[in-house]
Each structure stands twice: as structure tokens, then as C-alpha cells.
Amino acid sequence: MTAPAIEHATFVIERELPASPRDAYRFWSEPRLKQRWTSCHPDWTVLEDRFDFRADGSESKRWRTPEGAEQTYRAAYLDVVPGERIIYAYEMGFRGQRISASLVTVEFVPSGAGTLMRFTEQAALLDGSGAQGRRIGTEAGLDRLAEMVQAGMAELH
């Protein structure tokens, strides 16, 4: 059996956030805030959820879909500068097979009264699903993040 060809993709997604870089960063670094924008499949059962956010820390998640398939996410935090940047590598798996491996840089740049968040992903897609689907899914997640920052600013202070 021949594996699908590896597709390499690099994309940059930017979002203007109505928060200081320090507060925008908190939506990545604090588990309860991150959970609010990364939980996109309420019908999936969480089997594992570990979050050690720091340089040399890691994050791992494992879910079961309603159909019984398992999906995994494993990340290693390589560089963390609070309020400025996060660099991490992650892999995703589905049904016991690795489907992608990526390097991500998230930058928090002061912009007027808020923050320009720049998300850069360099991905190796292994399952033949294509880069466009990954980008669309990531954009949807970052849209949820922007909505949560907007809604959550009152409770941060």
C-alpha cells in the first residue's frame, strides 16, 4: 500500500484582537480561556487532556468521535515569551495514523488599542486531505478566539 504524497503548506493568518498583547496571550496560556475557543466538537468525548504551557512543556488531547474513531493532538512548546510569542510543534492523528506535523509561530504585536495576532503555520500534511482544509479549520478556530477575546475582556479585569 502506498502512502499519500506529503503536501507541504505554509500559511499566515492575522486577527486584530481588542486586547493588549498580554491579555490576548492569556487566551493561549490559561487552560480555561484556551478551552473556550478550541472546543469545536461538543459531541466528541474527551479521553485525555493535558496542558503544560511553558517552554519545554507539552499539550496532549485525545478524543473519540460519535462514530468511535479516535483523534489525537500532541504539541511541544519550544519557545514562549509571555505577551510576545509562542513557538510550538504539533502533530495530529486519526484512527491511529499520524495525519500531519506542523511548526507554528504565534506573534502578539501591539496595534492601536489592541493586538495584531499573527499565526504562521508550516505543515506537512500526510493524509491527502489538503492544505486548504487545514487553513479553513484554523481560520474558524482563530475566529472563535477573536470572539472569545471580545466577549471575555470584561472578566479578565
ZIURJO-V866117 format. One line per field, one symbol per residue. ss: DSSP state (A for helix, B for strand, O for the rest). psi: psi as a letter, one per 20 degrees, with the letter a starting at -180 (. if undefined). burial: # if it has 16 or more other ideal C-beta (glycine too) atoms within 10 Angstrom, else .. A space follows every 50 residues. Layout:
ss = ???
psi = ???
burial = ???
This chain:
ss = OOOOOOBBBBBBBBBBBOOOAAAAAAAAAOAAAAAAAAOOOOOOBBBBBB BOOOOOOBBBBBBBOOOOOBBBBBBBBBBBBOOOBBBBBBBBBBOOBBBB BBBBBBBBBBBOOBBBBBBBBBBBBOOOOOAAAAAAAAAAAAAAAAAAAA AAAAAAO
psi = ppqqqpppqpqppqppplqqhghghhihhpghghhhiininiiqpphqop onorpjarpqqprprhiiqpqqppqpohpoopigqppqqqqqqpljppiq pqppppqoppocjbpopooppoqopijjhqhgggggggggghghggghgg hihhih.
burial = ......#.#...#.#.#.###.#######...##.###.....#...... ..#....##.###......########..#....####.####.....## ##.#####.....####.#.#.#.###...#..##..#...#..##.##. .##....
